[in-house]
Amino acid sequence: MYNAIFFIIVGILIVSYIVSRYLDFLNSKSRNKNIPEELKGIYDEERYEKSQKYGKAKDRLSFISSTFMLAVILFMLFSGGFNYIKEFAASVTDNEILRALIFFGILILVSDIITLPFQWYSVFVIEEKFGFNKMTVKTFITDKLKSWLAGGIIGGILLSAVVWFYLKTGNMFWIYAWISVSLFSVFMSMFYSNLIVPLFNKQTPLEPGELRDAIKEFSDKAGFKPKNIYVIDGSKRSAKANAYFSGLGHKKRIVLYDTLINDLTTDEIVAVLAHEIGHYKKKHVAINIVSSVIQSGIMFYIFFLLVNSKELSAALGSDDISFELGLLAFGILYSPISGIISMLMNILSRRHEFEADAFACKFGQANGLISGLKKLTAKNLSNLTPHPAYVFFYYSHPTLYQRIKAMKNEQGN
């Protein structure tokens, strides 16, 4: 029979769904608000209407896919489906590490497969209709296979380590698991662009020329050595543009999408780059890593307190203690805490974005950055008037209006 934890899990899932859908509803309604004076002229009438339709199309798909997944999870809970998968894994092997790998491998793979129609529709219907998709069917399939392979290898190694520590180190397992996952996170922060990105995209050093010269000139002024500036072939999949900073120490690199180079002027690209250098100078990457390590430590400690609870496994239909079911149940129970931490991290991230913008302004790049952000917003059909509650919970960046206002204040305008 269902215990109290079972109903708490169901309650968390339903409340989370309702809150998410309500925030989506508020954000959708907010698209019709009057555009602030600072943002007027970004869209002409035709493109503004297109941005509205694009947002509504994504909202509809999000509603349908999230409702479908909630129904699937509730079905699995009430039918004891998770316990059936656990019993199947146990029938295959007595090895506890292999059992965990089979259990979570089935869950993750089946979950991704049943959501494939939604992923397909997003790419080949919505993104295609609004002129963003550049991905072929072949690329879509190979990307999916590569992500399964990479995820299976990386996730399998981490899960195996956590289960091994659980079996071998007793009450110390959460500390060893925390250290291992933290070291892996730091490793990936340093080598993600070298190891993972090449599986999906080509990265080539920025060629000599006007843009590289302009970047070098600014970098010298800002005290940043641009040894690793790469161009990534983002146009292989999407017309959207971006840039990001990754890595630590001698592995740090700035990556510019080829679409960014095509869409912005040299001055605007240098301004975007100034923003990314601002993240490095303000040590935002290191702060994010430390924050992530602290978060994982909290999570592993709470899991350690609950993992051997028979009630946790019983909530998912097992008569005995199961590491796999305990971990799955814990993941759902922990999700409200995770949501709060994510919200706090978004607040920190938005603060970092303001600081990086201020750094660019300090070097006279405000006008170029504002101009570049406006172009990217128009190019990506972004929402100019997101609802404040939606921004508070979900946005890792301030709104365009907030950023422009802050940069103009930096300039004294």
Rosetta blueprint (number, residue, H / E / L):
1 M L
2 Y L
3 N L
4 A H
5 I H
6 F H
7 F H
8 I H
9 I H
10 V H
11 G H
12 I H
13 L H
14 I H
15 V H
16 S H
17 Y H
18 I H
19 V H
20 S H
21 R H
22 Y H
23 L H
24 D H
25 F H
26 L H
27 N H
28 S H
29 K H
30 S H
31 R L
32 N L
33 K L
34 N L
35 I L
36 P L
37 E H
38 E H
39 L H
40 K L
41 G L
42 I L
43 Y L
44 D L
45 E H
46 E H
47 R H
48 Y H
49 E H
50 K H
51 S H
52 Q H
53 K H
54 Y H
55 G H
56 K H
57 A H
58 K H
59 D H
60 R H
61 L H
62 S H
63 F H
64 I H
65 S H
66 S H
67 T H
68 F H
69 M H
70 L H
71 A H
72 V H
73 I H
74 L H
75 F H
76 M H
77 L H
78 F H
79 S H
80 G L
81 G H
82 F H
83 N H
84 Y H
85 I H
86 K H
87 E H
88 F H
89 A H
90 A H
91 S H
92 V H
93 T L
94 D L
95 N L
96 E H
97 I H
98 L H
99 R H
100 A H
101 L H
102 I H
103 F H
104 F H
105 G H
106 I H
107 L H
108 I H
109 L H
110 V H
111 S H
112 D H
113 I H
114 I H
115 T L
116 L H
117 P H
118 F H
119 Q H
120 W H
121 Y H
122 S H
123 V H
124 F H
125 V H
126 I H
127 E H
128 E H
129 K H
130 F L
131 G L
132 F L
133 N E
134 K L
135 M L
136 T L
137 V H
138 K H
139 T H
140 F H
141 I H
142 T H
143 D H
144 K H
145 L H
146 K H
147 S H
148 W H
149 L H
150 A H
151 G H
152 G H
153 I H
154 I H
155 G H
156 G H
157 I H
158 L H
159 L H
160 S H
161 A H
162 V H
163 V H
164 W H
165 F H
166 Y H
167 L H
168 K H
169 T L
170 G H
171 N H
172 M H
173 F H
174 W H
175 I H
176 Y H
177 A H
178 W H
179 I H
180 S H
181 V H
182 S H
183 L H
184 F H
185 S H
186 V H
187 F H
188 M H
189 S H
190 M H
191 F H
192 Y H
193 S H
194 N H
195 L H
196 I L
197 V H
198 P H
199 L H
200 F L
201 N L
202 K L
203 Q E
204 T E
205 P E
206 L L
207 E L
208 P L
209 G L
210 E H
211 L H
212 R H
213 D H
214 A H
215 I H
216 K H
217 E H
218 F H
219 S H
220 D H
221 K H
222 A H
223 G L
224 F L
225 K L
226 P L
227 K L
228 N L
229 I E
230 Y E
231 V E
232 I E
233 D L
234 G H
235 S H
236 K H
237 R L
238 S E
239 A L
240 K L
241 A L
242 N L
243 A E
244 Y E
245 F E
246 S E
247 G L
248 L L
249 G H
250 H H
251 K H
252 K L
253 R E
254 I E
255 V E
256 L E
257 Y E
258 D H
259 T H
260 L H
261 I H
262 N H
263 D H
264 L L
265 T L
266 T H
267 D H
268 E H
269 I H
270 V H
271 A H
272 V H
273 L H
274 A H
275 H H
276 E H
277 I H
278 G H
279 H H
280 Y H
281 K H
282 K L
283 K L
284 H H
285 V H
286 A H
287 I H
288 N H
289 I H
290 V H
291 S H
292 S H
293 V H
294 I H
295 Q H
296 S H
297 G H
298 I H
299 M H
300 F H
301 Y H
302 I H
303 F H
304 F H
305 L H
306 L H
307 V L
308 N L
309 S L
310 K H
311 E H
312 L H
313 S H
314 A H
315 A L
316 L L
317 G L
318 S L
319 D L
320 D L
321 I L
322 S L
323 F H
324 E H
325 L H
326 G H
327 L H
328 L H
329 A H
330 F H
331 G H
332 I H
333 L H
334 Y H
335 S H
336 P H
337 I H
338 S H
339 G H
340 I H
341 I H
342 S H
343 M H
344 L H
345 M H
346 N H
347 I H
348 L H
349 S H
350 R H
351 R H
352 H H
353 E H
354 F H
355 E H
356 A H
357 D H
358 A H
359 F H
360 A H
361 C H
362 K H
363 F L
364 G L
365 Q L
366 A H
367 N H
368 G H
369 L H
370 I H
371 S H
372 G H
373 L H
374 K H
375 K H
376 L H
377 T H
378 A H
379 K H
380 N L
381 L L
382 S L
383 N L
384 L L
385 T L
386 P L
387 H L
388 P H
389 A H
390 Y H
391 V H
392 F H
393 F H
394 Y H
395 Y L
396 S L
397 H L
398 P L
399 T L
400 L H
401 Y H
402 Q H
403 R H
404 I H
405 K H
406 A H
407 M H
408 K H
409 N H
410 E H
411 Q H
412 G L
413 N L
